[in-house]
Amino acid sequence: MRLGRLGGMRAVVQRVSRASVTVGGEVVGAIGEAGLVVLLGVTHVDTTEKATALAAKIWTLRILRDERSCAEEQAPILAISQFTLYADTRKGRRPSWSAAAPGAVSEPLYDAFCTALESLGAKVECGRFGADMSVELVNDGPVTLILDT
């Protein structure tokens, strides 16, 4: 594991027309209008400050229709924790997850990210940390960005 290469949190941001996350047959988070889905990966070097900065960046990204941001449109965000964003597939056929922070580190930072979005005025829906989730979304555009802190 070469942590020096890792800059910090990783987010896959998708512009959607609707999205939901289901755990055990129960919808735990959903947005029924234009907004963003954020898949969030946390690594060992991440901090609350990085989570807050990433939330602000995503809230003001001008990637909605007509180059508008969620902040301008008051568009909702569905945030989902996803440790698999730090898969290392350079060796063999089985991914290594060693670059992903353990749950004790990543769950509070995922929560801090969601709280930071809410404090900015976002309507935030969330997945369930550590759960086996089914995610459904309609990517609008399609628009998909990868952000690293």
C-alpha positions, -999 to +999 in steps of 0.1 A: +000+000+000+015+033-011-005+060+008+018+087-005-001+084-039-035+090-023-047+125-021-076+118+001-114+114-004-126+103-037-161+110-050-179+098-081-205+125-088-234+118-112-260+142-124-294+123-121-330+129-128-339+105-099-322+080-077-327+057-047-309+033-025-325+002-010-314-020+019-331-053+025-361-043+004-365-009+022-358+024+005-335+042+029-327+072+007-342+087-025-344+118-046-373+121-071-360+151-090-329+164-107-299+164-084-267+145-078-257+111-066-223+111-048-205+078-042-179+086-015-147+067-008-125+075+022-088+066+027-064+067+056-053+103+052-087+119+052-099+144+077-131+163+087-116+193+070-113+174+037-149+161+040-162+197+046-142+211+016-154+183-007-190+189+003-187+226-005-170+218-038-198+194-048-226+217-036-213+245-059-202+225-089-219+239-120-229+206-136-267+207-135-286+218-166-277+253-179-245+252-159-262+256-126-252+242-093-271+224-066-267+255-044-284+276-071-312+251-078-316+238-043-312+204-059-310+173-037-280+151-032-280+113-025-247+105-007-236+068-006-205+055+011-185+033-012-151+019-001-147+001-034-136+034-050-102+026-035-098-008-050-063-016-062-064-040-092-028-037-103-019-072-091-038-103-099-075-106-104-086-100-068-089-063-058-071-051-027-090-028-004-061-018+018-062+018+006-098+022+019-100+034+055-116+010+080-152+017+091-142+032+124-124+060+104-146+063+073-180+062+089-175+094+109-160+111+078-189+100+057-213+115+083-192+147+084-195+150+046-233+146+048-235+170+077-214+196+059-237+194+029-268+199+052-251+229+069-247+245+034-284+241+028-285+209+009-314+184+011-293+153+016-305+117+014-281+090+025-274+053+020-267+031+050-231+029+059-216-006+057-249-022+044-253-042+012-272-016-008-290-016-042-286+017-059-309+028-088-304+060-107-311+076-140-279+094-151-288+127-168-266+137-197-248+114-189-227+135-166-202+116-143-172+132-126-145+118-104-131+142-077-101+136-055-093+158-026 
